[in-house]
Amino acid sequence: MLPSQSPAIFTVSRLNQTVRLLLEHEMGQVWISGEISNFTQPASGHWYFTLKDDTAQVRCAMFRNSNRRVTFRPQHGQQVLVRANITLYEPRGDYQIIVESMQPAGEGLLQLKYEQLKAKLQAEGLFDLQYKKSLPSPAHCVGVITSKTGAALHDILHVLK
């Protein structure tokens, strides 16, 4: 087909602008699950990283005004769930994800909650030596209330031998 017969001829700039508008209006806001890699934080305070899974990856940016609300420091290899907008960086023609919020996912979430609770209790002084109690001495006498023919009695006697 000759150029004069085609429905439209785009400049590169116009094509990238059209694709960006399509991505932003058609996709809207999405949730994406993935693993962080190539995390960087330049002097601007913005975060740049790649989200990936087993077969694909996408570049992401999280601007300083959004990443201030994140309660953890993203680490390479960490599984996260992000709420983001898809856009196209027009000068390069690269599509990218602009992240609005981020939370840990999977095992990373459990580890983060554990570490946050531990830090909170530490800040309250609950791990101080003054609160520690010594272990009680071993029991010398054990009372068992059960039937004479029950399996519980035989189990206890077996363990005590």
C-alpha positions, 0 to 999 in steps of 0.5 A: 500500500502506498503512503498516499493510500494509508488512512493516516501518516504519523510522525514519531512524536505524534505516534508516541503521544497517541499511544500514551493517551490510549494507554492512560485512558484505556488501561486506567489504574491497575494493580500489578504483582511482581518482584523488585529488581534494579532498585535505585534512588537518585538524589531526587528522592524518586524510586526507579526499579523493574518489576518482573515475574518468570517471563516478563519485566517492566520499568517502574517509577515511583515519585517522591511524593508517593514513596513517602507513604511506603512503610518499608524500604524495597529490596531486590528480590522482594515480592510487592503489589503496586497500584499504578498507572500505565504510561508511555515515556514519549521521548524514548517510546518506552512504556512504563508504570508510574507507581502510586502505592506499594505494599509487600506481598507473599512471604515478604509481607509476613516478614515485614509485619513481624519486623514492624511488631518487633521494632514496636515492642523493642521501642516500648522496652518490652525486651528489656532485661527487667521484664525477663523471667527465669525459667521455672525448675523442672516439675518433680510431680505430675498429676494426671486425671484420666480413666484407668483404661484410657489411651492418655494414661498409657501415652503419659507412662510411655513418655515418662519411661 
